[in-house]
């Protein structure tokens, strides 16, 4: 529970400081210790697919929810709104 609170707090603080959300997502692995290769393995996705979701180039709601759940943050805040159904 502590980790979840800290991650959400960090997300809110970084957003309040004006950091672009894509930059926050790209650096969240440093806060959590969970990098893209591990995210990919945990979600059964390719690392390239995870990278595309982190960068905002893809927006599959299932993958977005999975990433947010692993990082213990709300998907709608981590990906700037409800996940869009765009599997590309």
C-alpha positions as a Markdown table, in Angstrom:
| # | Residue | x | y | z |
|---|---|---|---|---|
| 1 | Unk | 0.0 | 0.0 | 0.0 |
| 2 | Unk | 2.9 | 2.4 | 0.8 |
| 3 | Unk | 4.3 | 1.9 | -2.7 |
| 4 | Unk | 1.0 | 2.7 | -4.3 |
| 5 | Unk | 0.6 | 5.9 | -2.3 |
| 6 | Unk | 4.2 | 7.0 | -3.1 |
| 7 | Unk | 3.8 | 6.3 | -6.8 |
| 8 | Unk | 0.5 | 8.2 | -7.1 |
| 9 | Unk | 2.0 | 11.1 | -5.0 |
| 10 | Unk | 5.0 | 11.2 | -7.3 |
| 11 | Unk | 2.8 | 11.2 | -10.4 |
| 12 | Unk | 0.7 | 14.1 | -9.0 |
| 13 | Unk | 3.8 | 16.1 | -8.0 |
| 14 | Unk | 5.6 | 15.7 | -11.3 |
| 15 | Unk | 2.4 | 16.7 | -13.2 |
| 16 | Unk | 2.0 | 19.7 | -10.9 |
| 17 | Unk | 5.6 | 20.7 | -11.6 |
| 18 | Unk | 4.7 | 20.8 | -15.3 |
| 19 | Unk | 6.6 | 17.7 | -16.6 |
| 20 | Unk | 5.0 | 16.3 | -19.7 |
| 21 | Unk | 3.2 | 13.1 | -19.0 |
| 22 | Unk | 5.2 | 11.2 | -21.6 |
| 23 | Unk | 8.4 | 12.1 | -19.8 |
| 24 | Unk | 6.9 | 11.0 | -16.5 |
| 25 | Unk | 5.9 | 7.6 | -18.0 |
| 26 | Unk | 9.4 | 7.3 | -19.6 |
| 27 | Unk | 11.1 | 7.8 | -16.3 |
| 28 | Unk | 8.7 | 5.9 | -14.0 |
| 29 | Unk | 10.9 | 2.8 | -14.2 |
| 30 | Unk | 13.5 | 4.7 | -12.1 |
| 31 | Unk | 11.0 | 5.3 | -9.4 |
| 32 | Unk | 9.6 | 1.7 | -9.3 |
| 33 | Unk | 12.6 | -0.3 | -10.4 |
| 34 | Unk | 10.4 | -2.0 | -13.0 |
| 35 | Unk | 11.8 | -1.4 | -16.5 |
| 36 | Unk | 10.2 | -2.0 | -19.9 |
| 37 | Unk | 11.6 | -5.5 | -20.4 |
| 38 | Unk | 10.1 | -6.6 | -17.0 |
| 39 | Unk | 6.8 | -4.9 | -17.9 |
| 40 | Unk | 6.7 | -6.8 | -21.2 |
| 41 | Unk | 7.3 | -10.1 | -19.4 |
| 42 | Unk | 4.7 | -9.5 | -16.8 |
| 43 | Unk | 2.1 | -8.4 | -19.3 |
| 44 | Unk | 3.0 | -11.1 | -22.0 |
| 45 | Unk | 3.7 | -8.3 | -24.5 |
| 46 | Unk | 6.8 | -7.4 | -26.5 |
| 47 | Unk | 9.2 | -4.8 | -25.2 |
| 48 | Unk | 8.6 | -2.8 | -28.4 |
| 49 | Unk | 4.8 | -2.8 | -27.7 |
| 50 | Unk | 5.4 | -1.5 | -24.2 |
| 51 | Unk | 7.7 | 1.2 | -25.5 |
| 52 | Unk | 5.1 | 2.3 | -27.9 |
| 53 | Unk | 2.5 | 2.6 | -25.1 |
| 54 | Unk | 4.9 | 4.4 | -22.8 |
| 55 | Unk | 5.7 | 6.9 | -25.6 |
| 56 | Unk | 2.0 | 7.4 | -26.4 |
| 57 | Unk | 2.3 | 6.0 | -30.0 |
| 58 | Unk | -0.2 | 3.2 | -29.1 |
| 59 | Unk | -3.1 | 3.2 | -26.7 |
| 60 | Unk | -4.6 | -0.3 | -26.3 |
| 61 | Unk | -6.7 | 0.0 | -23.1 |
| 62 | Unk | -5.7 | -3.5 | -21.9 |
| 63 | Unk | -2.0 | -2.8 | -22.1 |
| 64 | Unk | -2.4 | 0.7 | -20.6 |
| 65 | Unk | -4.4 | -0.7 | -17.6 |
| 66 | Unk | -1.7 | -3.4 | -17.1 |
| 67 | Unk | 1.1 | -1.0 | -17.1 |
| 68 | Unk | -0.7 | 1.3 | -14.7 |
| 69 | Unk | -1.6 | -1.6 | -12.4 |
| 70 | Unk | 2.0 | -2.8 | -12.2 |
| 71 | Unk | 3.1 | 0.8 | -11.4 |
| 72 | Unk | 0.3 | 1.2 | -8.9 |
| 73 | Unk | -1.1 | 4.3 | -10.5 |
| 74 | Unk | -4.5 | 5.1 | -12.0 |
| 75 | Unk | -4.5 | 4.4 | -15.8 |
| 76 | Unk | -6.6 | 7.5 | -16.6 |
| 77 | Unk | -4.0 | 9.7 | -14.8 |
| 78 | Unk | -0.9 | 7.9 | -16.1 |
| 79 | Unk | -2.2 | 7.9 | -19.7 |
| 80 | Unk | -4.0 | 11.3 | -19.6 |
| 81 | Unk | -7.7 | 10.2 | -19.7 |
| 82 | Unk | -9.5 | 7.0 | -20.1 |
| 83 | Unk | -7.7 | 4.5 | -22.3 |
| 84 | Unk | -8.6 | 4.8 | -25.9 |
| 85 | Unk | -9.5 | 1.7 | -27.9 |
| 86 | Unk | -6.7 | 2.1 | -30.4 |
| 87 | Unk | -4.7 | -1.1 | -30.7 |
| 88 | Unk | -2.3 | 0.3 | -33.3 |
